Protein backbone atom coordinates (compact mmCIF):
# COMPACT_ATOMS: atom_id res chain seq x y z
CA UNK A 1 0.00 0.00 0.00
CA UNK A 2 1.56 3.25 -1.07
CA UNK A 3 0.94 6.75 0.19
CA UNK A 4 -1.37 7.62 -2.72
CA UNK A 5 -3.80 4.85 -1.74
CA UNK A 6 -3.75 5.94 1.91
CA UNK A 7 -4.47 9.56 1.00
CA UNK A 8 -7.26 8.41 -1.33
CA UNK A 9 -8.87 6.32 1.43
CA UNK A 10 -8.67 9.21 3.89
CA UNK A 11 -10.15 11.61 1.31
CA UNK A 12 -13.01 9.23 0.57
CA UNK A 13 -13.63 8.75 4.30
CA UNK A 14 -13.81 12.48 4.98
CA UNK A 15 -16.06 13.00 1.96
CA UNK A 16 -18.36 10.24 3.18
CA UNK A 17 -18.54 11.78 6.66
CA UNK A 18 -19.46 15.17 5.19
CA UNK A 19 -22.09 13.61 2.91
CA UNK A 20 -23.71 11.64 5.73
CA UNK A 21 -23.59 14.31 8.43
CA UNK A 22 -24.30 17.27 6.14
CA UNK A 23 -28.09 17.04 5.92
CA UNK A 24 -28.55 16.69 9.67
CA UNK A 25 -26.12 19.50 10.47
CA UNK A 26 -27.73 21.77 7.88
CA UNK A 27 -31.24 21.16 9.17
CA UNK A 28 -30.09 21.65 12.75
CA UNK A 29 -28.44 24.95 11.83
CA UNK A 30 -31.50 26.23 9.94
CA UNK A 31 -33.91 25.25 12.73
CA UNK A 32 -31.60 26.81 15.32
CA UNK A 33 -31.49 30.04 13.32
CA UNK A 34 -35.29 30.13 13.00
CA UNK A 35 -35.76 29.48 16.70
CA UNK A 36 -33.27 32.18 17.64
CA UNK A 37 -35.04 34.66 15.33
CA UNK A 38 -38.33 33.70 17.00
CA UNK A 39 -36.77 34.17 20.43
CA UNK A 40 -35.38 37.57 19.45
CA UNK A 41 -38.67 38.83 18.08
CA UNK A 42 -40.79 37.62 20.99
CA UNK A 43 -38.11 38.34 23.63
CA UNK A 44 -38.50 34.85 25.07
CA UNK A 45 -35.06 33.99 26.44
CA UNK A 46 -35.67 30.40 27.47
CA UNK A 47 -32.50 28.40 26.79
CA UNK A 48 -34.24 25.04 26.50
CA UNK A 49 -36.65 26.25 23.80
CA UNK A 50 -34.15 25.65 21.02
CA UNK A 51 -33.37 22.02 21.89
CA UNK A 52 -36.77 20.40 21.27
CA UNK A 53 -37.29 21.74 17.71
CA UNK A 54 -33.69 20.90 16.79
CA UNK A 55 -33.99 17.35 18.11
CA UNK A 56 -37.27 16.79 16.29
CA UNK A 57 -35.96 18.27 13.03
CA UNK A 58 -32.76 16.21 13.15
CA UNK A 59 -34.73 13.06 13.95
CA UNK A 60 -37.10 13.72 11.04
CA UNK A 61 -34.11 14.32 8.76
CA UNK A 62 -32.59 11.06 9.92
CA UNK A 63 -35.83 9.20 9.17
CA UNK A 64 -36.17 10.77 5.72
CA UNK A 65 -32.50 10.58 4.67
CA UNK A 66 -31.65 7.39 6.57
CA UNK A 67 -31.82 4.97 3.62
CA UNK A 68 -29.65 7.26 1.49
CA UNK A 69 -27.13 7.65 4.33
CA UNK A 70 -27.00 3.90 4.82
CA UNK A 71 -26.43 3.38 1.09
CA UNK A 72 -23.53 5.88 1.09
CA UNK A 73 -21.95 4.17 4.10
CA UNK A 74 -22.35 0.72 2.54
CA UNK A 75 -20.74 1.91 -0.71
CA UNK A 76 -17.79 3.34 1.22
CA UNK A 77 -17.39 0.16 3.27
CA UNK A 78 -17.47 -2.12 0.24
CA UNK A 79 -14.93 0.12 -1.48
CA UNK A 80 -12.74 -0.05 1.61
CA UNK A 81 -12.96 -3.84 1.68
CA UNK A 82 -12.03 -3.98 -2.00
CA UNK A 83 -8.94 -1.90 -1.20
CA UNK A 84 -8.09 -4.39 1.54
CA UNK A 85 -8.26 -7.29 -0.90
CA UNK A 86 -5.98 -5.41 -3.29
CA UNK A 87 -3.47 -4.74 -0.51
CA UNK A 88 -3.49 -8.33 0.69
CA UNK A 89 -2.50 -9.51 -2.81
CA UNK A 90 0.72 -7.48 -2.71
C-alpha positions in Angstrom: 0.0 0.0 0.0 1.6 3.3 -1.1 0.9 6.7 0.2 -1.4 7.6 -2.7 -3.8 4.8 -1.7 -3.8 5.9 1.9 -4.5 9.6 1.0 -7.3 8.4 -1.3 -8.9 6.3 1.4 -8.7 9.2 3.9 -10.1 11.6 1.3 -13.0 9.2 0.6 -13.6 8.8 4.3 -13.8 12.5 5.0 -16.1 13.0 2.0 -18.4 10.2 3.2 -18.5 11.8 6.7 -19.5 15.2 5.2 -22.1 13.6 2.9 -23.7 11.6 5.7 -23.6 14.3 8.4 -24.3 17.3 6.1 -28.1 17.0 5.9 -28.5 16.7 9.7 -26.1 19.5 10.5 -27.7 21.8 7.9 -31.2 21.2 9.2 -30.1 21.7 12.8 -28.4 24.9 11.8 -31.5 26.2 9.9 -33.9 25.3 12.7 -31.6 26.8 15.3 -31.5 30.0 13.3 -35.3 30.1 13.0 -35.8 29.5 16.7 -33.3 32.2 17.6 -35.0 34.7 15.3 -38.3 33.7 17.0 -36.8 34.2 20.4 -35.4 37.6 19.5 -38.7 38.8 18.1 -40.8 37.6 21.0 -38.1 38.3 23.6 -38.5 34.9 25.1 -35.1 34.0 26.4 -35.7 30.4 27.5 -32.5 28.4 26.8 -34.2 25.0 26.5 -36.6 26.3 23.8 -34.1 25.7 21.0 -33.4 22.0 21.9 -36.8 20.4 21.3 -37.3 21.7 17.7 -33.7 20.9 16.8 -34.0 17.3 18.1 -37.3 16.8 16.3 -36.0 18.3 13.0 -32.8 16.2 13.1 -34.7 13.1 14.0 -37.1 13.7 11.0 -34.1 14.3 8.8 -32.6 11.1 9.9 -35.8 9.2 9.2 -36.2 10.8 5.7 -32.5 10.6 4.7 -31.6 7.4 6.6 -31.8 5.0 3.6 -29.6 7.3 1.5 -27.1 7.7 4.3 -27.0 3.9 4.8 -26.4 3.4 1.1 -23.5 5.9 1.1 -21.9 4.2 4.1 -22.3 0.7 2.5 -20.7 1.9 -0.7 -17.8 3.3 1.2 -17.4 0.2 3.3 -17.5 -2.1 0.2 -14.9 0.1 -1.5 -12.7 -0.1 1.6 -13.0 -3.8 1.7 -12.0 -4.0 -2.0 -8.9 -1.9 -1.2 -8.1 -4.4 1.5 -8.3 -7.3 -0.9 -6.0 -5.4 -3.3 -3.5 -4.7 -0.5 -3.5 -8.3 0.7 -2.5 -9.5 -2.8 0.7 -7.5 -2.7 
